[in-house]
Amino acid sequence: MRTEDQIKRKRNELEMQLKSAEADLENVRQNNPENEGKIGMLRSKVEQLESMVMMLEWALNEPNGKYHT
């Protein structure tokens, strides 16, 4: 099991990667909009990183209590 600090460090690392990927995507869109392959690849990477960050956020803020009452 990971500690809370380890999860926070990983989340921060992924958020930095996400910002970089978003900047790369915007750069390609502005400077080379006809490169649909690169745009698609970067969009996919952004979505994957967003999903990973969201999962770590959930792990840090796991709801208390029972799902079924």
C-alpha positions in Angstrom: 0.0 0.0 0.0 1.3 3.4 -0.9 1.6 6.2 1.7 -0.4 9.4 1.2 2.9 11.3 0.5 3.8 8.8 -2.2 0.4 9.3 -3.8 0.7 13.1 -3.6 4.2 13.0 -5.2 2.9 10.8 -8.1 -0.1 13.0 -8.6 2.1 16.1 -8.8 4.4 14.3 -11.2 1.4 13.4 -13.4 0.0 16.9 -13.2 3.3 18.3 -14.5 3.3 15.7 -17.4 -0.4 16.7 -18.1 0.5 20.4 -18.3 3.4 19.6 -20.6 1.2 17.4 -22.9 -1.5 20.0 -23.0 1.0 22.7 -24.0 2.4 20.3 -26.7 -1.1 19.7 -28.0 -1.9 23.4 -28.1 1.4 24.1 -29.9 0.8 21.4 -32.5 -2.8 22.7 -33.0 -1.5 26.2 -33.6 1.6 25.5 -35.7 0.7 22.3 -37.5 -3.1 21.8 -37.5 -3.0 19.4 -40.5 -0.9 16.9 -38.5 -4.0 14.9 -37.3 -1.9 11.9 -36.2 0.2 13.9 -33.8 -2.9 15.8 -32.5 -4.7 12.5 -31.9 -1.7 11.0 -30.1 -1.4 14.0 -27.8 -5.1 14.2 -27.2 -5.0 10.5 -26.2 -2.0 11.1 -23.9 -3.8 14.1 -22.2 -6.9 12.0 -21.6 -4.9 9.1 -20.1 -3.0 11.5 -17.8 -6.3 13.1 -16.7 -7.7 9.7 -15.9 -4.6 8.8 -13.9 -4.7 12.1 -11.9 -8.4 11.6 -11.2 -7.8 8.1 -9.9 -5.1 9.4 -7.6 -7.4 12.2 -6.4 -10.0 9.6 -5.6 -7.4 7.5 -3.6 -6.5 10.6 -1.6 -10.1 11.6 -1.0 -11.7 8.2 -0.7 -15.2 8.5 0.6 -16.0 7.3 4.1 -18.8 5.0 5.0 -20.5 2.3 3.1 -21.7 2.4 -0.4 -24.9 0.5 0.4 -27.0 1.5 3.3 
